[in-house]
Amino acid sequence: MKKNNHLSPSLPWTTPFIILSILTVHSIKITSAACHVDDEKGLLAFKSGITQDPSGMLSSWKSGTDCCNWAGINCRENNRVTTISLYGQVDKPDSYLTGTISSSLAKVQNLDGIYFVNLRNISGPFPDLLFGLPKLLYVYIENSKLSGPLPVNIGKLKQLGALSLEGNRFTGSIPSSISELTQLTQLVLGKNEFSGHFPAGIKQIRNLSYLSLEQNKLMGTIPDIFKSFTDLRILRLSHNEFSGKIPESILSLAPKLAYLELGHNRLSGQIPSYLGKFKALDTLDLSWNSFTGVVPKTFSNLTKIFNLDLSHNSLNDPFPQMNVKGIESLDLSYNNFHLKVIPKWVTSSPIIYSLKLAKCGIKMNLDTWKPAETYFYDYIDLSENEITGSPADLLNRTDFLVEFKAARNKLKFDLGKLRIVKTLKELYIPRNLVYGKVPAAITGFNKLNMSYNHLCGQLPKNKFPVSSFVGNDCLCGPPLSPCKL
């Protein structure tokens, strides 16, 4: 059940699962004869627009061979090409494609699905060829370099059931005609550079199960339009410039909504108590806004929540008792909380991997904290509290730790005896009572600060600045002063 730290868990409503489901339905191939001449011409024209294919993704696309057997191609009904599915791998740059989308792809008239995902280097404007494909139902052109505005007449693609242009470089306002795409179940325009206001006409797209406008430059209030949606499971509006209050009609989504992500905006007011009615909620992100008041007691009803981020607001005590069976990721940092101790419902979680409680008024001895599970911890941030004791017992029982932060506490332990796992990339423990020698393992870190402690001895060879080590008792060696012989 372990998830990443972006509050974006992989449940059946995320894009890869849905694409896989669609492809399973449309994957029957008929290979008794060569594919249609127009399909071959259209596909080879697309290939000609690709200038770099380092992994040979399109190497099987050869004139005179059956294009129904080419990589990424599926055929149905009289051997006509119906889907193109090309996927790059994010962690393998040689799996990307560089080039443009040829307008001649419109020759492939029976296309009902285009899946260009993580190809990274496909550039050019919105592909107008889509308007010439009458059977097109599913468009996923994600994580590439398409740019410019969306066409004002995008609403003419009325037959579309899913449209995802996530992770490109589209600009300008979202056209009002998008409201005419009433058959959509998914509208995913996140991670672009769209500006202007939230397109209120989206309320006409009543069948949406997934709506994402996150990571754009949208501004103004979020319109009060959500009574229109009866099947919405995912609503992602984070990382914009939305202001005002959470619209009341959000309540109508309570029966089914699993992901509500409104973080990194300019929202204000109190957190609505009706959020406690979202019994299906897996992820709630309200971070980096200007919410005030207390967290509603009704949050105790969120029994299925796995990821909760309320950090960087102006929320006050008391924090309600949660009745979760297991929290995976929790961030309450930088509010006005005085928790005193790490909550019991956190300590008892068997699946937690990210715990961030910086500046939460915690005054406890870490030696006395006995969490039910430590093995899966990836991220821990306990900075700016009044925590004493040693984190050694905790950290020595983690195998996947990536980041540990505990600045400005009163932790006291021998750093040289700390077990440092290979995954650890960031250690941030300035202004504590840490002593001992600095281990050689720091050479593998990406970020490091252990300033103003009681460390001593010669530093191992490292790439960090003076500020990472200043203020200790007797450290020496680069980047500090040379050690005395």
C-alpha positions in Angstrom: 0.0 0.0 0.0 3.0 2.2 0.1 2.7 5.4 -2.0 4.8 8.3 -3.2 5.1 11.6 -1.4 3.1 13.7 -3.9 -0.2 12.7 -2.5 -1.0 11.0 -5.7 -1.7 7.3 -4.9 -2.1 4.8 -7.7 -5.7 3.8 -7.4 -8.0 2.5 -10.2 -9.0 6.1 -11.0 -5.5 7.2 -12.1 -4.7 7.5 -15.7 -2.4 4.4 -16.3 -5.1 2.0 -15.0 -7.8 3.5 -17.2 -5.6 3.5 -20.2 -4.8 -0.2 -19.6 -8.5 -1.0 -19.2 -9.3 0.8 -22.5 -6.5 -1.0 -24.3 -7.7 -4.4 -23.0 -11.1 -3.8 -24.5 -9.6 -2.7 -27.8 -6.7 -5.1 -28.1 -8.2 -7.7 -30.5 -6.0 -7.9 -33.6 -7.0 -9.2 -37.0 -3.9 -10.1 -38.9 -5.2 -12.1 -41.8 -4.3 -9.4 -44.3 -2.0 -6.4 -44.6 -3.3 -3.2 -43.0 -5.2 -0.6 -45.0 -3.0 1.6 -47.3 -4.2 4.8 -45.7 -3.4 3.5 -42.3 0.2 2.6 -43.4 0.6 6.1 -45.1 -0.6 7.9 -42.0 1.6 6.0 -39.6 4.7 6.3 -41.7 4.0 10.0 -42.0 4.0 10.2 -38.2 7.3 8.3 -38.1 8.8 10.7 -40.6 8.0 13.5 -38.2 10.1 11.9 -35.5 13.7 13.0 -35.7 15.1 11.0 -32.8 14.1 7.5 -31.6 17.1 6.3 -29.6 15.4 3.2 -28.2 14.0 2.1 -31.6 10.4 2.4 -30.4 9.3 2.8 -34.0 11.8 0.4 -35.6 9.2 -2.1 -36.5 7.3 0.5 -38.5 8.4 -0.5 -42.0 6.7 0.0 -45.4 5.3 -3.1 -46.9 4.9 -5.0 -43.6 1.6 -5.4 -41.8 1.2 -2.3 -39.6 -1.2 -4.2 -37.3 1.9 -6.0 -36.1 3.9 -2.8 -35.5 4.9 -1.9 -32.0 2.2 0.2 -30.2 -0.5 -0.5 -32.9 -3.8 -2.2 -32.4 -6.3 -3.2 -35.2 -9.9 -4.2 -35.2 -12.7 -4.4 -37.8 -11.4 -5.2 -41.3 -7.8 -4.8 -40.2 -8.1 -1.1 -39.6 -5.8 0.6 -37.1 -7.8 1.7 -34.1 -5.3 2.7 -31.4 -1.7 4.0 -31.2 0.0 3.5 -27.9 3.5 4.8 -27.4 5.0 5.1 -23.9 8.3 6.5 -22.8 9.8 5.6 -19.4 10.4 8.6 -17.2 13.7 7.2 -15.8 15.1 6.2 -19.2 15.8 9.2 -21.4 16.7 6.9 -24.3 13.0 5.8 -24.4 11.8 9.3 -25.4 10.8 10.5 -28.9 11.8 13.8 -30.4 9.8 15.4 -33.2 6.3 16.6 -34.1 3.0 15.0 -34.8 2.4 14.8 -38.5 -1.0 16.1 -39.7 -1.1 13.1 -42.0 -2.0 10.9 -39.0 -5.5 11.9 -39.9 -5.4 9.4 -42.7 -5.8 6.7 -40.0 -9.6 7.3 -40.0 -10.6 4.5 -37.7 -8.5 5.7 -34.8 -10.5 5.7 -31.5 -7.5 6.0 -29.2 -4.3 8.0 -29.2 -1.9 7.4 -26.2 1.4 9.3 -26.4 2.6 9.2 -22.8 6.0 10.3 -21.4 7.5 10.8 -24.9 8.9 14.0 -23.5 10.2 15.7 -26.6 7.2 15.9 -28.9 6.8 19.5 -29.8 4.5 21.7 -31.8 1.0 23.2 -31.3 -2.2 21.4 -30.4 -2.6 18.7 -33.1 -5.5 19.9 -35.3 -5.5 16.5 -37.0 -7.7 15.3 -34.1 -10.6 17.2 -35.6 -10.4 15.0 -38.7 -10.8 11.7 -36.8 -14.5 11.1 -36.5 -14.2 7.9 -34.3 -11.7 9.3 -31.8 -12.8 8.7 -28.2 -9.6 8.7 -26.1 -6.8 11.2 -26.3 -3.8 11.0 -23.9 -0.9 13.2 -25.0 0.9 13.6 -21.7 4.3 14.8 -20.5 5.8 16.3 -23.7 6.4 19.7 -25.1 3.3 20.7 -27.0 2.7 24.4 -26.6 0.6 27.4 -27.6 -3.1 27.9 -26.9 -5.9 25.3 -27.2 -8.1 25.9 -30.2 -11.1 28.0 -29.5 -13.3 25.4 -31.2 -12.0 22.4 -29.1 -15.7 21.8 -28.3 -16.1 20.3 -31.7 -14.5 17.1 -30.4 -17.9 16.2 -29.0 -17.4 12.5 -29.2 -14.4 12.4 -26.8 -14.7 10.3 -23.7 -11.3 11.3 -22.2 -8.9 14.1 -22.9 -5.6 14.4 -21.1 -3.0 17.0 -22.1 -1.2 16.9 -18.8 2.4 17.9 -18.5 2.9 20.0 -21.7 3.4 23.7 -22.2 0.0 24.9 -23.3 -0.7 28.6 -22.5 -3.6 31.1 -22.6 -7.1 30.6 -21.2 -9.0 27.4 -21.3 -11.5 27.9 -24.1 -15.2 28.2 -23.1 -16.2 25.7 -25.8 -14.6 23.0 -23.7 -18.0 22.9 -22.0 -19.4 21.2 -25.2 -17.3 18.1 -24.5 -20.2 16.6 -22.6 -19.2 13.0 -23.1 -15.9 13.3 -21.2 -15.4 11.2 -18.1 -11.8 12.6 -17.7 -10.6 16.1 -18.3 -6.9 16.4 -17.3 -5.2 19.7 -18.2 -2.8 19.8 -15.2 0.9 20.7 -15.4 0.7 23.3 -18.2 0.8 27.1 -18.2 -2.9 27.9 -18.6 -3.9 31.3 -17.2 -7.2 33.1 -16.6 -10.1 31.8 -14.6 -11.6 28.5 -13.8 -13.9 27.7 -16.8 -17.3 27.6 -15.2 -18.8 25.9 -18.3 -17.1 22.7 -17.1 -20.3 22.2 -15.1 -21.9 21.0 -18.3 -19.6 18.0 -18.4 -21.7 16.1 -15.9 -20.1 12.6 -16.4 -16.7 13.6 -15.2 -15.0 11.1 -12.8 -11.6 12.9 -13.0 -10.9 16.6 -13.3 -7.4 18.0 -13.0 -6.4 21.6 -13.6 -3.5 21.5 -11.1 -0.1 23.2 -11.6 -1.2 26.0 -13.9 -1.6 29.8 -13.4 -5.3 30.0 -12.9 -6.7 32.6 -10.7 -9.9 34.0 -9.1 -12.4 32.0 -7.1 -13.3 28.4 -7.7 -16.9 28.6 -9.0 -19.7 27.0 -7.1 -20.5 24.4 -9.8 -20.0 21.0 -8.2 -23.6 20.0 -7.8 -23.5 19.1 -11.5 -21.2 16.2 -10.9 -22.5 12.9 -9.5 -19.5 10.6 -10.3 -16.5 12.8 -9.6 -13.8 10.7 -7.8 -10.7 13.0 -8.4 -10.5 16.8 -8.1 -7.1 18.2 -8.5 -6.7 22.0 -8.4 -3.5 22.4 -6.5 -0.6 24.8 -7.4 -2.6 27.6 -8.9 -3.6 31.1 -7.7 -7.2 30.4 -6.7 -8.5 32.7 -3.9 -11.6 32.9 -1.7 -13.3 30.1 0.1 -14.0 26.5 -0.7 -17.3 26.5 -2.6 -20.2 25.0 -0.7 -21.3 22.8 -3.6 -18.1 20.7 -3.0 -20.3 19.0 -0.4 -22.3 17.3 -3.2 -19.2 15.3 -4.1 -19.1 13.7 -0.6 -20.5 10.2 -1.5 -17.7 9.3 -4.1 -14.8 11.8 -4.0 -11.5 10.1 -3.2 -9.0 12.8 -3.9 -9.5 16.5 -3.0 -6.4 18.5 -3.7 -6.5 22.2 -3.3 -3.0 22.9 -1.9 -0.7 25.7 -2.9 -3.3 28.3 -3.7 -4.6 31.5 -1.9 -7.7 30.0 -0.3 -8.9 31.4 3.0 -11.6 31.2 5.6 -12.2 28.2 7.9 -12.1 24.6 6.8 -15.7 23.5 6.2 -17.0 21.0 8.7 -18.9 19.2 6.0 -15.5 17.7 4.8 -16.1 15.2 7.5 -18.9 13.7 5.4 -16.4 12.6 2.7 -16.4 9.0 3.8 -14.6 7.8 0.6 -11.8 10.3 0.9 -8.3 8.8 0.5 -6.3 12.1 0.0 -7.0 15.6 1.3 -4.5 18.4 0.5 -5.2 21.9 1.8 -1.6 22.9 2.3 0.0 26.2 1.6 -3.2 28.3 1.8 -4.5 30.8 4.4 -7.0 28.7 6.2 -7.7 29.8 9.8 -9.6 28.6 12.8 -9.6 25.0 14.0 -9.7 21.7 12.1 -13.3 20.5 12.4 -14.1 17.8 14.8 -15.9 16.1 12.0 -12.5 15.0 10.6 -12.9 12.1 13.1 -15.3 10.6 10.5 -12.6 10.4 7.8 -11.9 6.8 8.6 -10.5 5.9 5.1 -8.1 8.8 4.7 -4.5 7.8 4.0 -3.0 11.1 3.0 -3.6 14.3 4.9 -1.7 17.6 4.3 -2.8 20.7 6.2 0.7 22.2 6.4 1.5 25.9 6.0 -1.8 27.5 7.0 -2.8 29.4 10.2 -4.8 26.6 11.9 -5.2 26.5 15.7 -5.6 24.0 18.5 -7.2 21.7 19.3 -6.5 19.1 16.6 -9.3 16.5 16.5 -8.8 12.8 17.4 -8.7 10.8 14.1 -10.3 7.4 13.8 -8.1 6.1 11.0 -6.9 2.5 10.8 -3.7 3.6 9.2 -2.3 6.8 7.9 0.3 6.7 5.1 1.3 10.3 4.8 0.7 13.2 7.3 1.9 16.8 7.2 0.6 19.3 9.8 3.7 21.4 9.8 3.8 25.2 10.2 0.5 26.0 11.7 -0.3 27.1 15.3 -0.7 23.6 16.7 0.6 22.5 20.2 0.3 18.8 19.9 2.8 18.1 22.8 3.2 14.5 21.6 3.0 12.6 18.3 -0.7 11.5 18.1 -1.6 8.0 19.1 -3.4 7.4 15.7 -0.1 8.2 14.0 2.0 6.0 16.3 -0.3 3.0 15.8 -0.3 3.2 12.0 1.1 0.1 10.4 1.6 1.6 6.9 3.0 5.2 7.5 5.8 6.3 5.2 5.8 10.1 5.5 5.5 12.0 8.8 6.0 15.8 8.8 5.2 17.6 12.1 7.6 20.6 11.9 6.8 23.3 14.4 3.8 21.5 15.9 4.6 22.2 19.6 5.8 18.7 20.3 7.6 18.3 23.7 8.5 14.7 24.1 11.4 12.4 24.5 12.0 10.5 21.3 13.3 7.5 23.3 9.8 6.9 24.6 8.2 6.9 21.2 7.4 3.4 20.1 5.7 3.5 16.7 4.0 0.3 15.5 5.9 0.4 12.2 9.1 2.1 11.1 10.2 -0.1 8.2 8.5 1.9 5.5 9.4 5.4 6.5 10.7 7.5 3.6 10.3 11.0 5.0 10.4 12.3 8.6 10.4 16.0 9.5 10.2 16.9 13.2 12.0 20.3 12.9 11.4 23.2 15.3 9.9 21.4 18.2 11.3 20.7 21.7 12.1 17.1 21.2 14.7 15.4 23.4 16.4 12.0 23.3 17.8 10.2 20.4 16.3 9.3 17.0 18.8 6.4 16.7 16.4 3.6 17.6 13.9 5.0 15.1 16.3 5.5 12.2 18.1 2.2 12.8 14.8 0.4 12.0 14.2 2.0 8.7 15.3 0.6 5.3 13.9 3.1 2.9 14.6 6.5 4.5 15.2 9.2 2.0 15.0 12.3 4.2 15.3 13.0 7.9 14.9 16.6 9.3 14.9 17.5 12.9 16.4 21.1 13.1 16.2 23.2 16.2 15.4 20.5 18.8 17.3 19.1 21.7 18.2 15.7 20.2 21.3 14.1 21.8 23.0 11.1 20.1 26.3 9.9 18.7 26.1 10.5 14.9 29.0 8.1 14.2 26.9 5.2 15.6 23.9 6.0 13.5 23.0 3.4 10.9 22.7 5.2 7.6 20.8 3.4 4.9 21.7 3.7 1.2 18.5 5.4 0.3 19.2 8.4 2.6 19.7 11.5 0.6 19.0 14.4 2.9 20.0 14.9 6.6 19.0 18.2 8.2 19.8 18.3 12.0 21.3 21.8 12.8 21.1 23.3 16.3 20.8 20.1 18.3 23.1 18.4 20.8 24.6 15.8 18.4 28.1 14.6 19.1 30.7 12.2 17.7 32.3 12.0 14.3 30.8 12.6 10.9 30.4 9.3 9.0 31.9 8.8 5.6 28.4 7.9 4.3 27.6 11.7 4.0 29.4 11.7 0.6 26.3 10.1 -0.9 23.9 12.7 0.3 22.3 15.4 -1.8 21.6 17.8 1.0 23.2 18.1 4.4 23.2 20.4 7.4 24.6 19.5 10.8 25.7 22.9 11.9 25.7 24.1 15.5 26.1 20.8 17.3 29.0 19.2 19.2 30.6 17.2 16.4 34.3 16.6 16.3 37.1 15.1 14.2 38.1 15.2 10.5 35.4 15.6 7.9 35.3 12.9 5.2 35.7 14.2 1.7 32.5 16.0 0.7 30.8 18.5 -1.6 29.0 20.6 0.9 29.5 24.3 1.9 30.9 25.6 5.2 27.3 26.4 6.3 26.7 22.7 6.6 29.3 22.2 9.3 29.9 25.6 11.0 29.3 26.0 14.8 30.5 22.6 15.9 33.1 21.9 18.7 36.1 20.7 16.7 35.4 19.7 13.2 38.2 20.2 10.7 39.1 19.5 7.1 37.5 20.9 3.9 35.4 23.0 3.6 36.5 24.0 7.2 40.0 24.8 8.4 42.7 22.1 7.9 43.1 19.6 10.7 46.1 20.2 13.0 48.8 17.5 12.9 
